[in-house]
Amino acid sequence: MGAAGATCPYEFGPAIVGVNYSNVQYRSGADSLFKGHATFNIAGVFGQWTIRPAVQLFAGYSYTRGGEVDGVDERAQYHNVTLGAQYALSKRSTLYLMGGYQHASGGTLNALGNPVAATASVSDKANGHSSATQSQAIVSIGVRHKF
């Protein structure tokens, strides 16, 4: 796998806004069931606003477009939206609330390299599951403590 990316944030007063871009390329390994090559280009915008020193709101949008894949007529596309807030209880503890939504379209390859319809997957595989449909949403609430 290869990845390259760039982010350009701009800070003014209590706000930060920015744009980002990355290119990710997956290549099959010797022991991989996937025998192809897949490329994804991701572009996004994000913002964060500090309302008070202890309270922050944030939002982001990203668009992912898959590269051409043998056997797939329409490239995979993913639209992602994230909204959230955090409240610092102390220097080490923070409450957070975050929501995410993804919509997928087009086609891609499964783990065996067979063409399939793209499905949404809001979180990573270790912490969530791919949707069986083109859309998926998630809400997370929790406490983060820094040791």
C-alpha positions as CSV (number, residue, x, y, z in Angstrom):
1,M,0.0,0.0,0.0
2,G,1.2,3.5,-0.8
3,A,-0.2,6.8,0.4
4,A,0.6,10.5,0.0
5,G,-1.4,13.4,1.3
6,A,-1.3,17.1,2.0
7,T,-3.3,19.4,4.3
8,C,-3.5,23.1,4.3
9,P,-5.1,24.6,7.4
10,Y,-5.7,28.3,8.1
11,E,-6.3,29.7,11.6
12,F,-8.0,33.0,12.2
13,G,-9.2,34.0,15.6
14,P,-11.1,31.2,17.3
15,A,-11.5,29.2,14.0
16,I,-9.5,26.9,11.9
17,V,-10.5,25.9,8.3
18,G,-8.7,23.9,5.8
19,V,-8.5,21.6,2.8
20,N,-6.8,18.2,2.4
21,Y,-6.0,15.8,-0.4
22,S,-4.6,12.3,-0.4
23,N,-3.9,9.5,-2.9
24,V,-4.0,5.9,-1.6
25,Q,-2.9,2.9,-3.7
26,Y,-3.5,-0.7,-2.7
27,R,-1.4,-3.4,-4.3
28,S,-1.8,-7.1,-3.6
29,G,0.9,-8.9,-1.7
30,A,2.2,-12.4,-2.1
31,D,-0.3,-13.8,0.5
32,S,-3.2,-11.5,-0.4
33,L,-6.5,-12.8,-1.7
34,F,-6.9,-9.6,-3.5
35,K,-4.9,-9.8,-6.7
36,G,-5.4,-6.4,-8.2
37,H,-4.5,-2.8,-7.8
38,A,-6.9,-0.1,-6.5
39,T,-6.3,3.7,-6.3
40,F,-8.4,6.2,-4.4
41,N,-8.2,10.0,-4.5
42,I,-9.7,11.8,-1.4
43,A,-10.4,15.6,-1.2
44,G,-11.9,17.3,1.8
45,V,-12.7,20.4,3.7
46,F,-12.8,20.8,7.5
47,G,-13.4,23.4,10.2
48,Q,-13.1,23.9,13.9
49,W,-14.5,26.7,16.0
50,T,-13.5,27.3,19.6
51,I,-16.5,28.9,21.3
52,R,-14.8,29.1,24.7
53,P,-11.5,27.6,25.7
54,A,-13.2,24.4,26.9
55,V,-15.8,24.1,24.1
56,Q,-15.0,23.3,20.5
57,L,-17.3,22.5,17.5
58,F,-16.0,20.8,14.4
59,A,-17.2,19.7,11.0
60,G,-15.8,18.1,7.9
61,Y,-16.7,16.8,4.4
62,S,-14.7,14.5,2.2
63,Y,-15.2,13.1,-1.3
64,T,-13.5,9.9,-2.3
65,R,-13.3,8.6,-5.9
66,G,-11.9,5.2,-6.8
67,G,-9.7,4.7,-9.9
68,E,-10.6,2.5,-12.8
69,V,-10.9,-1.1,-11.9
70,D,-11.0,-4.0,-14.4
71,G,-14.5,-5.5,-14.5
72,V,-16.2,-2.5,-12.8
73,D,-18.3,-0.2,-15.1
74,E,-18.7,2.7,-12.7
75,R,-16.0,4.0,-10.3
76,A,-16.6,3.9,-6.6
77,Q,-17.5,7.2,-5.0
78,Y,-17.9,8.0,-1.3
79,H,-19.4,11.2,0.3
80,N,-18.6,11.6,4.0
81,V,-19.9,14.2,6.5
82,T,-18.7,14.5,10.1
83,L,-20.1,16.9,12.8
84,G,-19.1,17.0,16.5
85,A,-18.4,18.8,19.7
86,Q,-16.0,18.4,22.6
87,Y,-15.9,19.9,26.1
88,A,-12.8,19.9,28.2
89,L,-13.5,18.9,31.8
90,S,-9.8,19.3,32.7
91,K,-6.4,19.4,30.9
92,R,-6.5,15.6,30.6
93,S,-10.2,14.7,30.3
94,T,-12.6,15.7,27.5
95,L,-16.3,14.7,26.8
96,Y,-17.1,14.3,23.1
97,L,-20.0,13.8,20.8
98,M,-19.5,13.0,17.1
99,G,-21.7,12.0,14.2
100,G,-20.7,10.7,10.8
101,Y,-22.5,9.8,7.6
102,Q,-21.3,8.2,4.4
103,H,-23.0,7.5,1.1
104,A,-21.4,5.2,-1.5
105,S,-22.1,4.7,-5.1
106,G,-20.5,2.9,-8.1
107,G,-18.6,-0.3,-8.0
108,T,-15.4,-1.7,-6.4
109,L,-13.8,-5.0,-5.8
110,N,-14.3,-7.3,-2.9
111,A,-11.5,-9.1,-0.9
112,L,-11.3,-11.8,-3.6
113,G,-11.0,-9.2,-6.4
114,N,-14.5,-9.7,-7.7
115,P,-16.6,-6.7,-8.9
116,V,-19.3,-5.7,-6.3
117,A,-21.4,-2.6,-5.6
118,A,-19.7,-0.1,-3.3
119,T,-21.1,0.0,0.2
120,A,-20.7,2.5,3.0
121,S,-18.3,1.9,5.9
122,V,-18.2,4.9,8.3
123,S,-15.6,3.5,10.8
124,D,-12.6,1.3,10.4
125,K,-13.0,-2.5,10.3
126,A,-11.6,-2.9,13.9
127,N,-14.3,-0.6,15.3
128,G,-17.3,-1.1,13.1
129,H,-18.7,-3.0,10.1
130,S,-19.4,-2.2,6.5
131,S,-23.0,-1.5,5.7
132,A,-25.0,-3.9,3.5
133,T,-26.3,-0.7,1.8
134,Q,-25.0,2.4,0.2
135,S,-25.5,4.6,3.3
136,Q,-24.4,4.4,6.9
137,A,-24.4,6.7,9.9
138,I,-22.7,6.5,13.3
139,V,-22.9,8.5,16.5
140,S,-20.2,8.3,19.2
141,I,-20.3,9.8,22.6
142,G,-17.6,9.3,25.2
143,V,-14.8,10.5,27.5
144,R,-11.2,10.8,26.4
145,H,-8.6,10.8,29.1
146,K,-4.9,11.5,28.4
147,F,-2.4,9.7,30.5
